Amino acid sequence: MKKHVIVIILAALLLCACVPTPDEEPVLPKNQDLMIQKGEATQAPEQPYTPPEAPERFVYDFADGTWTVHADAPIIVPDVPMPMVWVRSQGISQEMLYRLFKLLGNGETFYQANYEYVSTKSEIAERIQRMMNRLEDGSYKDSDLSEEEWKAAIEELKKQYQTAPKEVNREPQESDGTYQLMKGGESGTECLYLEARNEQRSISAVAAFKADEGGSLFCYARRLETDGRSYDYYWTNARKVDAASELPGGLSYADAVVQLNEVLDTIGEPFEIESVYLIDDDSNGMVDGDSSSAEHYALCFACRRLVNGAPTVCDVPGTSNTNALFSIPWEQESLRVIIDSMGIANIGWIEPLTLLDTVSESTNLLPFSEIQNIAEKMLPIMYGQKTGHDFIQSLDTQITSVRLELIRVREQNNTKQLKGILIPVWTFYGTSVVTDKEGYSSYSDYGMGGGNDNYEGDQILLCINAIDGTIIDPLLGY
């Protein structure tokens, strides 16, 4: 099993926030305008809302060779209308970052990390010379830039040289949570970035410099032990817990919820707890060879946004490489807050959404009977083929819940902006346990949401558009 590290390193952040906009514009394989027209409300505003009819449970069994699927799962239907709302991703505002910085900083002094926010004349001159050399020997072709783009980047550096200072003070400066402008690599792509730290903790954030060009935000408050060794929390052996669970390491569920509410109050936008996990700092050595037993424990709260009271999907592990050749990577919004016995250890808020216009406050939905027929046809098609690998002895899929909720899909044919629309979907959550030929079993990443293979959390097994019955890929966003 893979080790999922909570820390998001600078390189990953820059890939998410500073990726160049591609030139190609592929046609997405669905008629979004027709879907929106079909979903627009026909119910008069004065009529009381009636939730769609659905049975209390989804019951389904299927077996085919090495693959089995079983479902006796509750069907969860919100008691509020399901809207359609245009949204965009633009990172997070400076005002919001100030509030989070104040909460995480807790009155401590933090210093800006020594990153090259301003280059000197000599540094720019060296960069120009390197790029000229690569242009001459042809090695620039190893980059993603054409010859014309490479030459344009050189000219831009020459302009920067004219106003660049001869010297720059690189001594650590005290940080108040203000973004710094960072240029990413020789191409000069810009984004806003904050990394502030002191002897015990660090706080990092990244956002887009220009509107609608992407930008996740990540706040991280790392705790250090008295001997100076840092520790991080991993997903290895994590498990779901609730208020009645017995917790180790001096953890208190009630106290952690109080601190979580402080975070949500600081954010000031509607979120609710979707699930809670017990995690620890155990490093099993499979990635970096550093094997140790757990000494510290924490609760991880996975939260979901509410839009007009309607819940959005939660816990969709993403990948910044999905469709990256043709459009700006865009993960589903994710908010996770990790709290240990000393307080807030981590806030990870990925791709915060900005709500724009409401298309429909009460969207027309297909009957659940049609959704169920689609699910029973698609599950064998989608998962039966995954058992063809030689190392698999069996794949056991369990559907644990079916939920009516909102998911963000991209605006069709718009690859230049991170703009999309929240639409209602029926999401089938569950787990897949794969057993190899040697009899070893582990949680599989054979789901639509990516690789949740190291903890008991549910993943998205199937996501069906509640308006027109099409299949939605949470990672692709359509």
Helices and strands as residue ranges (DSSP letters): H 10-17, H 32-39, E 57-64, E 67-76, E 84-89, H 94-105, E 110-112, H 121-137, G 139-142, H 147-163, E 174-175, E 180-184, E 189-197, E 202-208, E 217-220, E 234-240, H 253-267, E 271-280, E 283-284, E 291-292, E 297-307, E 310-311, E 334-340, E 343-350, E 353-360, H 368-384, G 385-388, E 392-410, E 419-436, E 441-443, E 459-465
